[in-house]
Amino acid sequence: MPRSRERAWPLAAGLAAGVALDALLGDPRRGHPVAAFGTAASALESRTYKDSRLRGAAHATACVLAAAAPAVLMQRRTRGRPPLAMTAAALTVWAVTGARSLHHEAERAMVAVSEGDLESARKILPSLCGRDPAGLDGGEIVRAVIESVAENTSDAIVAPLLWGAVAGLPGLAAYRAVNTLDAMVGYRSPRYLRFGWASARLDDAANWIPARVTAALTIAMAPLATGSATSSLRTVLRDGGRHPSPNAGRCEAAFAGALGIRLGGTNVYEGVAEARPGVGEGRAPDPDDARRAIRLSRAVTVAATALAVLIALARPRRLEPPGKGGEQPHDERRDGDPPEHVEREPRPGDDQDD
């Protein structure tokens, strides 16, 4: 095996193992690292908040660096120790991805709707999206679930895997910090319009490529959910840019076209109604469509994992110093190995979807 591949496989294997851990175990019930980060970020905000873009940018920078620093240290400590490197990557992926939780909560909501228990469905909905659930009928709950599954397939699955593939443990940790901050302060509300501006823009930038990769994978996987790849592509091209978010619209359009349904409409956030443009040209969704959306999201998860593994294996690696691992850097240079490059809910008007 080429030396660059020898050094690349722990990350690639760790990405796949982390997705498998999430599928088997779901999120940790206690001591979740993302929850701990949120608690720490809230505590810092209570001490440093000011209605200022500059103060908000400082807050975002401090939080992201605080999350990334331990990951950088762990990556350095496990370099040259493949089993430890793979384990660290797997545990980090498990902590920052959320495919099982997303699909489980969506399924619970659909069971409640199918049984006519709208009150239970409304109680489940806040675990998926930020819109006010009070007063939503069954059809609106179904729409909310599908839109949330579409966006969070990118935010909670595809994006962290891609960032991990290209930037290792720091990429995984920093992305989850950015995405969590956006969910906490990225609102266009009186309190966060300026303070949360930097966090929201960081999240837009971090998700720009992953959202479009998610749309592409959704198009490719559409037939596995008895959907149409052609319709999905056509809907993304026609409606993907109509959404207030530069990213969520692509994911929702891909799902709407693949499933042959129409998404979008009026959502209520903290008592304020917001009209979202229609996406897709099919019928209103029903619970069976939500189950197909979950199946499609699972297929995209598998495809994204395979893509992330391939990217990790192809990633340029840094040359090891002489004497480490028995490798000779001069041999690697003759082989032409390139040096390694140093090295994620909708709110009113927010650039995130649901």
Residue pairs with C-beta under 8 A, 6 or more apart in sequence:
2 335
2 337
3 327
3 332
3 335
3 337
4 316
4 317
4 332
4 337
5 313
6 82
7 317
7 320
8 312
8 313
8 314
8 315
8 317
9 82
9 86
9 313
10 78
10 82
10 83
10 85
10 86
10 89
11 85
11 86
11 89
11 164
11 165
11 168
11 312
11 315
12 165
12 308
12 309
12 310
12 312
12 313
13 86
13 89
13 90
13 309
14 85
14 86
14 87
14 88
14 89
14 90
14 92
14 93
15 89
15 90
15 93
15 161
15 164
15 165
15 305
15 308
15 309
15 312
16 305
16 309
17 86
17 89
17 90
17 93
18 89
18 90
18 91
18 92
18 93
18 94
18 97
19 93
19 97
19 99
19 161
19 301
19 305
21 90
21 91
21 93
21 94
22 93
22 94
22 97
22 98
22 99
22 100
23 99
23 100
25 94
25 100
26 100
26 101
26 104
27 98
27 100
27 101
28 95
32 95
33 95
33 96
34 95
34 96
34 176
34 180
37 63
37 67
37 176
37 177
37 180
38 180
38 184
40 63
40 66
41 59
41 63
41 180
41 181
41 184
42 184
44 59
44 62
44 63
45 59
45 184
45 185
48 55
48 58
48 59
49 55
49 59
49 195
50 195
51 191
51 194
51 195
52 194
52 195
53 194
53 195
53 197
53 198
55 195
56 185
56 192
56 194
56 195
56 196
56 197
56 198
56 199
57 197
57 198
59 185
59 195
59 198
59 199
60 178
60 181
60 198
60 199
60 202
61 198
63 177
63 181
64 174
64 177
64 178
64 181
64 202
66 177
67 173
67 174
67 176
67 177
68 170
68 173
68 174
68 177
70 173
71 92
71 168
71 169
71 170
71 172
71 173
71 174
72 169
72 170
74 88
74 92
74 169
75 85
75 88
75 168
75 169
75 170
77 84
78 84
78 85
78 87
78 88
79 85
80 320
80 324
80 325
88 169
89 164
89 168
89 169
89 172
92 164
92 169
92 172
92 173
93 160
93 161
93 164
93 172
95 176
96 160
96 172
96 173
96 175
96 176
96 344
97 156
97 157
97 160
97 161
98 152
98 156
98 157
99 156
99 157
99 297
99 298
99 301
101 156
102 128
102 148
102 149
102 152
102 153
102 156
102 157
102 297
103 149
103 294
103 297
103 298
105 124
105 127
105 128
106 128
106 145
106 148
106 149
106 290
106 293
106 294
107 291
107 294
108 124
109 121
109 124
109 125
109 128
109 141
109 145
109 290
110 142
110 145
110 287
110 290
110 291
112 118
112 120
112 121
112 124
113 121
113 138
113 141
113 142
113 287
114 287
116 138
118 136
118 137
118 138
118 141
121 133
121 138
121 141
122 133
122 134
122 136
122 141
123 133
125 131
125 133
125 136
125 141
125 144
125 145
126 133
128 144
128 145
128 148
128 149
128 152
128 345
128 354
129 144
129 147
129 148
129 345
129 346
129 354
130 269
130 345
130 346
130 347
130 354
131 144
131 267
131 268
131 269
131 345
131 346
131 354
132 268
132 269
132 270
132 271
133 141
133 144
135 268
136 144
138 287
139 284
139 285
139 286
140 265
142 285
142 286
142 287
142 289
142 290
143 263
143 265
143 284
143 285
144 267
144 354
145 290
145 293
146 255
146 259
146 261
146 263
146 285
146 289
146 290
146 293
147 252
147 263
147 346
147 353
147 354
148 345
148 353
148 354
149 255
149 290
149 293
149 294
149 297
150 218
150 248
150 251
150 252
150 254
150 255
150 256
150 263
150 293
150 297
150 353
151 248
151 251
151 252
151 346
151 352
151 353
151 354
153 214
153 218
153 251
153 297
153 300
153 301
154 207
154 210
154 211
154 214
154 247
154 248
154 251
155 179
155 207
155 344
156 344
157 297
157 300
157 301
157 304
158 210
158 213
158 214
158 217
158 300
158 301
158 304
159 175
159 179
159 206
159 207
159 210
159 211
159 214
159 344
160 172
160 175
160 176
160 344
161 304
161 305
161 307
161 308
162 209
162 210
162 213
162 304
162 307
162 308
162 311
163 171
163 172
163 174
163 175
163 206
163 210
163 344
164 171
164 172
164 175
164 308
164 312
165 171
165 307
165 308
165 309
165 311
165 312
165 315
166 311
166 315
167 174
167 343
168 343
170 343
171 343
175 206
175 344
176 344
178 199
178 202
178 203
178 206
178 344
179 203
179 206
179 207
179 344
180 344
181 199
181 202
181 203
182 196
182 199
182 200
182 202
182 203
182 344
182 352
183 345
183 352
184 199
185 192
185 195
185 196
185 199
185 200
186 192
186 196
186 199
186 200
186 203
186 347
186 350
186 351
186 352
187 193
187 196
187 347
187 348
187 350
188 347
188 348
188 349
188 350
189 270
189 347
189 348
200 350
200 351
200 352
203 344
203 351
203 352
204 245
204 246
204 247
204 351
206 344
207 247
207 344
208 246
208 247
210 247
210 344
211 246
211 247
211 248
211 250
211 251
212 247
212 250
213 304
213 307
214 250
214 251
214 254
214 300
214 304
215 236
215 240
215 250
215 251
215 253
215 254
217 300
217 303
217 304
217 307
218 232
218 251
218 254
218 255
218 258
218 296
218 300
219 229
219 232
219 233
219 236
219 254
219 257
219 258
220 229
220 303
221 258
221 296
221 299
221 300
221 303
222 228
222 229
222 231
222 232
222 257
222 258
222 296
223 229
224 295
224 296
224 299
225 258
225 259
225 292
225 293
225 295
225 296
225 299
226 292
227 257
227 258
227 259
227 260
227 292
227 296
228 257
228 258
228 260
229 258
231 257
231 258
231 260
232 253
232 254
232 255
232 257
232 258
233 257
234 257
235 253
235 254
235 256
235 257
235 279
235 280
235 281
236 250
236 253
236 254
236 257
238 253
239 249
239 253
239 256
239 257
239 277
239 278
239 279
239 280
240 249
240 250
240 253
240 254
241 249
242 249
242 277
242 278
242 279
243 249
243 250
243 252
243 253
243 264
243 276
243 277
243 279
243 353
244 276
244 349
244 350
244 351
245 346
245 350
245 351
245 352
245 353
246 351
247 351
247 352
247 353
248 346
248 351
248 352
248 353
248 354
249 279
249 353
251 353
252 263
252 264
252 279
252 353
253 279
253 280
255 263
255 293
255 296
256 262
256 263
256 279
256 280
256 282
257 280
258 296
259 280
259 282
259 285
259 289
259 292
259 293
259 296
260 280
260 282
260 283
261 280
261 282
261 283
261 284
261 285
261 289
262 278
262 279
262 280
262 281
262 282
262 283
262 284
262 285
263 278
263 279
263 280
263 285
264 276
264 277
264 278
264 279
264 280
265 275
265 276
265 278
266 273
266 274
266 275
266 276
267 273
267 274
267 276
267 346
267 354
268 274
269 346
269 347
269 348
270 348
272 348
274 348
274 349
315 340
316 337
316 338
316 339
316 340
316 341
317 337
317 340
318 339
318 340
318 342
319 329
319 332
319 333
319 337
319 339
319 340
320 327
320 329
321 329
322 328
322 329
345 352
345 353
345 354
346 352
346 353
346 354
